[in-house]
């Protein structure tokens, strides 16, 4: 099994040689294009990381989660999932850390553990995805995409709760 990747690489090199493709030149061209892509999206990623760090360090995300928690509880959503729901569109790593914390405190088979697990698979790191994909091709008008992405994340959170309630209650 550990030979599968080297065999695939060898296959592509042999196929390219049969087709008379200059393998090393094609590799260099691809590497150059990859570095240019990194160069174009690096400022966007640096800005995104700085914004996420500022939001987390300043406590804004915690305040937002505390403001939303009472409404979530009235709607039947556990308050423990709110910080994950708030952070997930912004930071995959941060939301994963919260998910692990919830799984350690409540267990993976708990109601809350199941909800955050489904949320992790159903939601997207919307701000990161928009920043990387749109930034790499130079798209600046992201208003509608961002709104639709955040609505999709909200829908995924709601249906995560409903799905777990339907199948495990």
PyMOL commands that set and color helices and strands:
alter all, ss='L'
color gray80, all
select helices_A, chain A and resi 4-18+23-58+60-74+79-88+92-106+111-122+126-137+143-168
alter helices_A, ss='H'
color red, helices_A
deselect
rebuild
show_as cartoon
